[in-house]
Amino acid sequence: MSAEQKVRTITVPTRQLLDSLQPLPSGMRAALWDFDGDPEGVDYADIDAVVAPYAGGNEWQQGIERVPNLLLLQAQTTGYDGLPELAGDAAVASAAGVHAAATAELAVGLMLASLRGIDAAVRDQQHGLWNPHRYPGLADRSVTLVGVGGIGQEIASRLAPFDVRLTRVGSTARNDDGGRVHGADELVQLAAGTEVLVVITPLNEATRGLIGERVLAALPDGALVVNVARGAVVDTDALTREVVSGRLRAALDVVDPEPLPAGHPLWGCTNAIITPHVGGNSEAFTPRIEGFLRRQVQRLAAGQEPLNLVQPGPWKQD
């Protein structure tokens, strides 16, 4: 990136984020803009980088189209599906790492809640019922983890004390510091020996519907499907059939569509747990996103390549 392209003005969507960036590096300016209305104190033509709001909205496209010289669109989320299309020729950076601990703890929490019958006990409590059962538990389960990125690594490390038999699956087969990574093309074969299937792979064209009818059908009776990735990585219709039939269990932080429409069969299934896409939304998020954005702004002010680029834009190497 040339000196003329250096990021000088960045917008953030909340007053708290704006205050957290102070003091700014020399030559940098920050302004408040949440894509709704006009930015405070800067013209659209002067904006070089924008931090997107935490949650998506219909106004995003109209807002970004008003920024003629955009160099960088910065997400506050690990997932970035849809952002490259919005950014056009600009760069896109994710907030990978910010949500890793929180998402990993929810993934483990969902496993424990389902496998130890905590969800059933909570329902019984509302009726004053003391109803003990023996549940599978997490110890000694065969767990297949689909996704070996930052959050996948955090989930794997948290599963270690539970004495699970862990199998990891990535986009392609390989070995890394953690041992063997199986390829996604092995999923049907691996599913046959999987008691807990955990999904934490990014959503892209290769992973949309990755956990489909064939993979789900190959899972043994009573297996648990945990999705803390994106809803569309799992075929909702195929999963619904398996869960409604009682053959599989599900613990889902994400669904497709999101939220599920009123009356959808999964809402009423006692063998399904649904949380409202809160994997990364713990109190750890605020200090972690503020720290990340401070580091990002320092790099931008120095003309360095942004962290977590998923679309290089003007930082593309010649």
C-alpha positions as CSV (number, residue, x, y, z in Angstrom):
1,M,0.0,0.0,0.0
2,S,1.3,3.4,-0.9
3,A,1.6,6.3,1.5
4,E,-1.3,8.0,-0.3
5,Q,-3.5,5.0,0.6
6,K,-2.6,5.0,4.3
7,V,-5.7,4.8,6.5
8,R,-6.2,8.2,8.2
9,T,-9.9,8.2,9.2
10,I,-11.8,5.3,10.7
11,T,-15.4,5.1,11.9
12,V,-16.7,2.9,14.7
13,P,-20.4,2.2,15.5
14,T,-20.6,3.0,19.2
15,R,-19.4,5.7,21.5
16,Q,-17.8,3.2,23.8
17,L,-15.6,1.9,21.0
18,L,-14.8,5.5,20.0
19,D,-13.7,6.3,23.5
20,S,-11.7,3.1,23.8
21,L,-9.4,4.1,20.9
22,Q,-8.2,7.2,22.6
23,P,-5.5,8.4,22.4
24,L,-5.3,7.8,18.7
25,P,-2.0,7.5,17.0
26,S,-0.6,10.6,15.4
27,G,-2.3,11.4,12.1
28,M,-5.3,9.2,12.8
29,R,-8.9,10.4,13.2
30,A,-11.9,8.4,14.5
31,A,-15.6,9.2,14.1
32,L,-18.9,7.7,15.2
33,W,-21.0,6.0,12.6
34,D,-23.3,3.0,12.8
35,F,-24.3,2.9,9.1
36,D,-27.7,4.5,10.1
37,G,-27.7,8.2,9.4
38,D,-24.6,10.2,8.7
39,P,-21.2,9.9,10.4
40,E,-20.4,12.5,13.1
41,G,-17.8,15.1,12.1
42,V,-16.4,13.6,8.9
43,D,-17.5,13.5,5.3
44,Y,-18.1,10.2,3.5
45,A,-15.3,11.0,1.1
46,D,-12.8,11.2,3.9
47,I,-13.5,7.8,5.4
48,D,-10.8,5.2,4.8
49,A,-11.9,2.4,7.1
50,V,-15.1,1.4,8.9
51,V,-15.8,-0.9,11.8
52,A,-19.1,-2.6,11.2
53,P,-21.8,-2.9,13.9
54,Y,-21.8,-6.1,15.9
55,A,-25.1,-7.3,14.4
56,G,-26.0,-7.1,10.7
57,G,-28.7,-4.8,9.4
58,N,-30.5,-3.8,6.2
59,E,-28.8,-0.4,6.2
60,W,-25.3,-1.8,5.8
61,Q,-25.2,-1.9,2.0
62,Q,-26.7,1.6,1.6
63,G,-24.2,2.9,4.2
64,I,-21.1,1.4,2.6
65,E,-22.2,2.5,-0.8
66,R,-21.9,6.1,0.4
67,V,-18.1,5.7,1.2
68,P,-16.4,6.3,-2.1
69,N,-12.8,5.7,-1.0
70,L,-13.2,2.8,1.4
71,L,-10.0,0.8,1.9
72,L,-11.1,-1.5,4.8
73,L,-14.3,-3.0,6.2
74,Q,-13.5,-4.3,9.7
75,A,-15.9,-6.9,11.2
76,Q,-16.5,-7.3,14.9
77,T,-17.2,-11.0,14.4
78,T,-15.2,-14.1,13.5
79,G,-17.5,-14.9,10.6
80,Y,-17.4,-12.7,7.6
81,D,-19.9,-14.3,5.2
82,G,-21.5,-11.6,3.1
83,L,-18.9,-8.9,3.9
84,P,-16.6,-9.3,0.8
85,E,-19.6,-8.8,-1.4
86,L,-20.5,-5.6,0.5
87,A,-16.9,-4.3,0.5
88,G,-16.3,-4.6,-3.3
89,D,-12.7,-3.8,-4.0
90,A,-12.0,-2.8,-0.4
91,A,-10.2,-5.1,2.1
92,V,-12.2,-7.1,4.7
93,A,-10.8,-8.1,8.1
94,S,-12.4,-10.3,10.6
95,A,-12.2,-10.2,14.4
96,A,-10.8,-13.7,14.6
97,G,-9.6,-14.5,18.1
98,V,-11.8,-12.1,19.9
99,H,-14.7,-14.6,20.3
100,A,-12.7,-17.8,20.5
101,A,-12.8,-18.3,24.3
102,A,-16.5,-17.4,24.6
103,T,-17.6,-19.6,21.7
104,A,-15.5,-22.5,22.9
105,E,-17.0,-22.4,26.3
106,L,-20.6,-22.3,24.9
107,A,-19.8,-25.3,22.7
108,V,-18.7,-27.3,25.7
109,G,-21.6,-26.0,27.7
110,L,-24.1,-27.2,25.0
111,M,-22.4,-30.6,24.9
112,L,-22.7,-30.9,28.7
113,A,-26.2,-29.6,28.9
114,S,-27.4,-32.2,26.3
115,L,-25.3,-35.1,27.3
116,R,-26.0,-34.8,31.0
117,G,-29.7,-34.0,30.7
118,I,-29.5,-30.6,32.1
119,D,-32.1,-29.3,29.7
120,A,-34.5,-32.0,30.8
121,A,-33.8,-31.3,34.5
122,V,-34.6,-27.6,33.9
123,R,-37.9,-28.5,32.3
124,D,-38.7,-30.9,35.1
125,Q,-37.9,-28.2,37.7
126,Q,-40.6,-26.0,36.3
127,H,-43.1,-28.7,37.3
128,G,-41.5,-29.6,40.6
129,L,-40.4,-33.0,39.3
130,W,-37.5,-35.0,40.7
131,N,-36.8,-37.3,37.8
132,P,-33.3,-38.8,37.8
133,H,-32.0,-40.6,34.7
134,R,-28.6,-41.9,33.5
135,Y,-27.4,-39.8,30.6
136,P,-24.4,-40.5,28.3
137,G,-22.1,-37.8,29.6
138,L,-19.1,-36.4,27.8
139,A,-16.4,-38.6,29.2
140,D,-15.2,-41.3,26.8
141,R,-17.4,-40.0,24.0
142,S,-16.1,-40.0,20.4
143,V,-16.2,-36.4,19.3
144,T,-15.6,-35.2,15.7
145,L,-14.7,-31.5,15.5
146,V,-15.3,-30.0,12.1
147,G,-13.1,-26.9,12.0
148,V,-9.5,-26.5,13.1
149,G,-9.1,-22.8,13.1
150,G,-8.7,-20.6,16.2
151,I,-12.1,-21.4,17.8
152,G,-11.7,-25.1,16.9
153,Q,-8.3,-25.1,18.7
154,E,-9.9,-23.5,21.7
155,I,-12.7,-26.1,21.8
156,A,-10.2,-29.0,21.4
157,S,-8.1,-27.7,24.3
158,R,-11.2,-27.4,26.5
159,L,-12.3,-31.0,25.6
160,A,-9.0,-32.5,26.7
161,P,-9.8,-32.7,30.4
162,F,-13.1,-34.6,29.6
163,D,-11.3,-37.7,28.3
164,V,-13.0,-37.6,24.9
165,R,-11.7,-39.4,21.8
166,L,-11.2,-36.4,19.5
167,T,-11.1,-36.5,15.7
168,R,-10.4,-33.3,13.9
169,V,-11.7,-32.4,10.4
170,G,-10.4,-29.5,8.2
171,S,-10.9,-28.5,4.6
172,T,-8.1,-30.9,3.5
173,A,-6.3,-33.8,5.1
174,R,-2.9,-33.0,6.7
175,N,-0.9,-33.2,9.9
176,D,-0.3,-30.3,12.2
177,D,1.1,-29.7,15.7
178,G,-2.0,-31.4,17.1
179,G,-1.6,-34.5,15.0
180,R,-3.9,-35.8,12.2
181,V,-6.4,-33.5,10.5
182,H,-8.9,-35.4,8.3
183,G,-10.3,-33.9,5.1
184,A,-13.9,-32.8,4.7
185,D,-14.3,-35.5,2.1
186,E,-14.0,-38.1,4.9
187,L,-16.9,-36.8,6.8
188,V,-19.4,-39.5,5.9
189,Q,-17.0,-42.2,6.8
190,L,-16.0,-40.6,10.1
191,A,-19.6,-39.9,11.0
192,A,-20.3,-43.6,11.5
193,G,-18.0,-43.6,14.5
194,T,-19.0,-40.2,15.9
195,E,-21.1,-39.7,19.0
196,V,-20.8,-36.0,19.2
197,L,-20.4,-33.9,16.0
198,V,-19.2,-30.3,16.7
199,V,-19.4,-27.8,13.8
200,I,-17.2,-24.7,13.9
201,T,-16.0,-24.2,10.3
202,P,-16.5,-20.9,8.5
203,L,-19.4,-20.5,6.1
204,N,-18.3,-20.3,2.5
205,E,-19.3,-22.0,-0.8
206,A,-17.3,-25.1,0.1
207,T,-19.0,-25.5,3.6
208,R,-22.6,-24.4,2.9
209,G,-24.6,-27.6,3.6
210,L,-21.5,-29.5,4.4
211,I,-23.3,-31.3,7.2
212,G,-26.0,-32.6,5.0
213,E,-28.3,-35.6,4.7
214,R,-25.5,-38.2,4.0
215,V,-23.4,-37.1,7.0
216,L,-26.4,-36.9,9.3
217,A,-27.7,-40.3,8.2
218,A,-24.3,-41.9,8.8
219,L,-24.3,-40.8,12.5
220,P,-25.2,-43.5,14.9
221,D,-28.6,-43.4,16.8
222,G,-28.5,-41.0,19.7
223,A,-25.6,-38.9,18.3
224,L,-25.5,-35.2,19.2
225,V,-25.0,-32.5,16.6
226,V,-23.6,-29.2,18.0
227,N,-23.4,-26.2,15.7
228,V,-21.6,-23.0,16.9
229,A,-20.5,-22.0,13.4
230,R,-23.1,-20.7,11.0
231,G,-26.5,-22.1,10.5
232,A,-26.2,-22.8,6.8
233,V,-23.2,-25.1,7.3
234,V,-25.8,-27.7,8.4
235,D,-28.7,-28.7,6.2
236,T,-31.6,-27.5,8.4
237,D,-34.3,-29.7,6.7
238,A,-32.2,-32.8,7.0
239,L,-31.3,-32.1,10.6
240,T,-34.9,-31.4,11.5
241,R,-36.0,-34.7,10.1
242,E,-33.4,-36.6,12.2
243,V,-34.2,-34.7,15.4
244,V,-38.0,-34.8,15.0
245,S,-37.8,-38.5,14.5
246,G,-35.9,-38.8,17.8
247,R,-32.9,-40.5,16.2
248,L,-30.4,-37.6,16.7
249,R,-30.0,-34.9,19.3
250,A,-29.1,-31.3,18.5
251,A,-27.6,-28.4,20.4
252,L,-27.6,-25.3,18.2
253,D,-26.4,-21.7,18.7
254,V,-26.9,-21.0,15.1
255,V,-29.7,-22.0,12.7
256,D,-30.8,-21.4,9.1
257,P,-32.8,-19.3,8.7
258,E,-32.1,-17.3,11.8
259,P,-34.2,-17.1,13.8
260,L,-36.3,-20.2,13.0
261,P,-39.8,-19.2,12.0
262,A,-42.6,-19.5,14.5
263,G,-44.0,-23.0,14.6
264,H,-40.8,-24.6,13.2
265,P,-40.6,-28.2,14.4
266,L,-37.2,-27.8,16.1
267,W,-38.7,-25.3,18.6
268,G,-40.8,-28.0,20.3
269,C,-38.3,-30.8,20.2
270,T,-37.2,-32.0,23.7
271,N,-34.1,-33.5,22.2
272,A,-32.9,-30.1,20.8
273,I,-31.3,-27.1,22.6
274,I,-31.4,-23.8,20.8
275,T,-29.5,-20.7,22.0
276,P,-30.0,-17.4,20.1
277,H,-26.6,-17.0,18.4
278,V,-24.7,-15.9,21.5
279,G,-21.6,-17.9,21.2
280,G,-19.2,-15.0,21.2
281,N,-21.5,-12.6,23.1
282,S,-20.1,-12.8,26.7
283,E,-18.7,-10.1,28.8
284,A,-15.3,-11.1,27.6
285,F,-16.2,-9.6,24.2
286,T,-16.0,-5.9,25.1
287,P,-12.4,-5.7,26.4
288,R,-11.2,-8.1,23.7
289,I,-12.7,-6.2,20.8
290,E,-11.4,-2.9,22.2
291,G,-7.9,-4.3,22.6
292,F,-8.1,-5.8,19.1
293,L,-9.2,-2.5,17.5
294,R,-6.5,-0.6,19.3
295,R,-3.9,-2.9,17.8
296,Q,-5.6,-2.6,14.4
297,V,-5.6,1.2,14.5
298,Q,-1.9,1.2,15.4
299,R,-1.1,-0.9,12.4
300,L,-3.2,1.2,10.1
301,A,-1.6,4.4,11.2
302,A,1.8,2.9,10.5
303,G,0.8,1.8,7.0
304,Q,1.1,-1.9,8.0
305,E,-1.1,-4.7,6.7
306,P,-4.2,-5.1,8.9
307,L,-4.6,-8.1,11.1
308,N,-7.0,-10.9,10.1
309,L,-7.4,-10.0,6.4
310,V,-9.8,-12.2,4.7
311,Q,-10.0,-10.1,1.5
312,P,-6.8,-8.2,0.8
313,G,-8.2,-5.3,-1.2
314,P,-5.4,-2.6,-1.6
315,W,-3.1,-4.7,0.5
316,K,-2.9,-7.3,-2.2
317,Q,0.7,-8.3,-2.9
318,D,2.0,-7.6,-6.5
